């Protein structure tokens, strides 16, 4: 944990990946993040596989947070949360808009309780368009944004990227949206600030960054970045495995072609023209594919590194656990204080030189901080006891 956002209080009503991932980043940067859960907890708490401290998905998205468990379907639960919202700088959720409105957690209701709040809603689709009320999950957004169908441009079938990409891209947008609003507040902006982060628009913009291509300039312009869409852009077989190779500049391509005895290609008229060379990318990739099976992966890595040609081995997921670079930097080290039996954890990958870190706090039990948080909001012990005994809050 880094003490960069000391003094910033964020209430996160988030579940599974999108909200919790964004909240964890902000907590890693030193904000006080209060995770609000239903009485049965975030569904990720017990998602398979689970071990000491809960499900792996939960453990990887919820460190450095304080935990409040409350039944927001009860008026007294909503009233208790409203008292906490008055003390917050940021209120953040990833619920559907209609669900947030029903619980009194939409922008207008929250701003009425706290007129200086930053209200950030990470939702499926932007509220200005006709998709505004559609339900959204990662697969749905991968499909709607064009990501799942992009393989069709290179002759493949539609497929999902095997990671919850839409959730995590939207989470990163939410983080920078919240940070920008905090800077505006520090620079004197008054009144509530509304931040809307639609997953669909976020992933569409992410995808089209390079693929808008010719449509940037003409209504009927061709979409797609040719090198990226080439069916031959893939890991290549070596004598004993796979390797990724990306000669990118003219110098790198010339060096590779010389290495494999195809220097004649570098004498073609199109080769030196950066506007024409991409049109021949399939021809160039075919030479790569034909050449690499002659040597082992280890030999190629050494040879290509000596020529300063970008390359990498292609580990599977278990292979990452033995990666020498990740081992050297302690990437999977488990912080002190985590439950015994957890063998690996994931770090905050952004480094800030000269900022002494504070110890990370392991994801806590459901309702671990319910009593303390309500006491800080002005509840006395008898009021808190009533909320516990009525089943409005859970207190570990």
Secondary structure, DSSP 4 states (H G I P E B T S, - for coil): -BTTSTT-EEEEE--TTHHHHHHHHHHHTT-EEEEEE-TT--GGGGPSSEETTEEHHHHTT-TTEEEEEE-TTSHHHHHHHHHHHTT-SEEEE-S-HHHHHHTT-SHHHHHHH-TT-EEEEEESS-TTSTTTT----HHHHHHHTTTTTGGGGGT------SS-HHHHHHHHHHHHHHHHHHHHHHTT--S-EEEEEEHHHHHHHHHHHHHSGGGGT-TTPPPS-HHHH-TT-S-EE-SSSEEEE---SHHHHHHHHHHTT-GGGGGSTTTT-TTTGGGGHHHHHHHHHHHHTTS-HHHHHHHHHHTT--EEE---HHHHTT-HHHHHTTTTPPPTTSPTT-----------TT-PBPPP-PPPPTTTTHHHHHHHTT--HHHHHHHHHTTSEE--
